């Protein structure tokens, strides 16, 4: 199984075979989009298949749908989408374009980041940022899945270890079995060397490399 980030922003687990053959296209938001598609003849904006539309749907889903995997971090904490965006995709699209959104940019380059993580999705509290900026802006209580990811492990691996009697601390001790060398200040260092020098756990360094951090961001406390 692979942990994937959908264009709409939701996270889901997908089997390798489904990824290779292209059978899985989304976290499920495309199916919802199809089920709620307007009837023939009704005038629409024609952007239902765009990445930005998927982002808009995902934003609303996280805030409004208790069945969403991420609802506890958004709607469950009282975070909502402003009325202007909630009912009008074109208003959200206009804001995104005015703030530099590029539909052809690499995945993760433009994500909707709330400046105040306790605030709502609204023009005055949102900006377009890459995944690295989003990472530095997080301050929410962490779930077991998030903790596992930050240690370079999967939720299933940590959960299974704890089911066998391991404490959370012990379940997180086993690092990834990867040989990674990181370029910092013009020199390549092993994860072990960086960990010993910075005091940052090896598993944390592996995770930061995996999500695209580089340089001093990898070993910052």
Steps between C-alpha positions, in 0.01 A plus 500: 500500500611856423398811688399757238397866503200565277475820293221606736739485798368185667732210591413140413658154478511346151615155390809490277309317225235772490765768459688314228194428286345840561181358647504735800459863392423670833423453869133463407427866431462439125222250570325755722549757227337266248208420729435867562560613142235737363240371257556540127403839371580685822760772450821444700851643521646202311785454751377186679799297378766755594747455785384822662140376506620186677679721755177696554295185548759355738504820705124485544503127567751533785285768661151365435512120476533311833592189298813667359824356638621851580174641640630488860774745405270745323122494535533309826696795643247754378689603184271590210507636146383860460162553336661662195701187419261239639236556236702636209798326344561790262554736796761261640659461155517878457680537835745219412588646159545848644744349749711326235342155465632299204303190394808360322737532798646184659289315755527662844631832369178690568299389803246703696666582831315664788727764656332452838450127543210565733328728245261427218548462126445859385694747285641694795638184665623303200799501269639271233807318634706192421504189719818612681331819619195302605726270703650791694156650563349198674419524870211259549482209744638197316327169432683166512509505120670841495748399771587185306553698180731745674715205607511364147265212580151400393197506727452125449857419608478703821147379575601135461802543728281657766244220466780257582568686824759761403473849646468791259863593566621147421273473197664807351861396559553290188613736219454458127735255334628738239844625411465872457772760466403863544677802350554772763746788467653341191570164669310172491422357842332177604182517702685351796770769484239776482306349789809473722604858423159666527325284757204456264382134490592307186134416433409870509777582251379222267147644515616854427701381198199305376268804505751714312679704768867575439801673648476618858123436504582129524689533827321793663377429851 
